């Protein structure tokens, strides 16, 4: 039998919970957006969401370094809001 230390168990549990929540929300998104657009449109919408996630993932470290300290959270929130608005605008133009 093998043993897992507490830190590893907590990390694996957090990863499992995140994966479950992510896949559940992705399924919910797919089923809801599928009521509005075709299957090809759902794939396109997923690509836009994934692209926004990648941009956020890559931009988080530079933004928090540039802003520094307490302002980092505000800067990340502002950039996230702008990214969400741009994603919605691109999605609207793609669906039109």
PAKEDO-737347 format. One record per residue (C-alpha): y, z negated, x. Coordinates in pm, whole numbers, plus 50000, padded with zeros to 5 digits. Example, Ala and Ser with C-alpha at 12.3 -4.5 7.8 and 13.67 -1.06 7.14 Angstrom:
// PAKEDO-737347
495504922051230;498944928651367;
This chain:
// PAKEDO-737347
500005000050000;503555005450118;506634984350070;510204995050002;513124973450105;515674962949843;518434986549962;516155017049952;514885007449607;518445003949475;519445037149627;516445055149480;517005038849142;520665049449142;519705084949237;517085086048960;519605073248704;522225098248816;519715126948798;518625116648448;522235114148327;523205147048493;520295166648349;520805150948007;524485160048002;523685195148125;521185199947842;523725186747591;526385210347729;523995240047712;522945232847356;526535228047235;528045257847414;525085278747295;526335273946939;529545291747029;528535319547267;525535340647370;522895331047626;524685351447894;527885332647814;526085299347856;524985309648204;528555319448289;529905286548157;527325267648364;528435287048672;532055277248611;531145240648568;529025241448883;531835258449075;534315231748965;531855204849074;531465220649418;535225223249463;535595186649366;532805175949597;534265194749894;537865184849825;537295147549774;537195137250142;540265157050257;542305145449957;541435108950007;542225111550380;545585128050317;546595104250041;545185072950204;544655038550058;545695031049702;547225065149646;543905082349716;542515074349372;545655087249200;545575118949408;541905125249329;542555119248958;545495143548961;543525170649141;540605165048902;542875169348601;544345201248746;540865214548823;539755207048466;542755225748324;542155255648551;538455256048456;539355255648085;541895283548135;539375304948323;536715298048058;539115307547778;540025340247948;536345348148015;535385341747653;538235362647513;
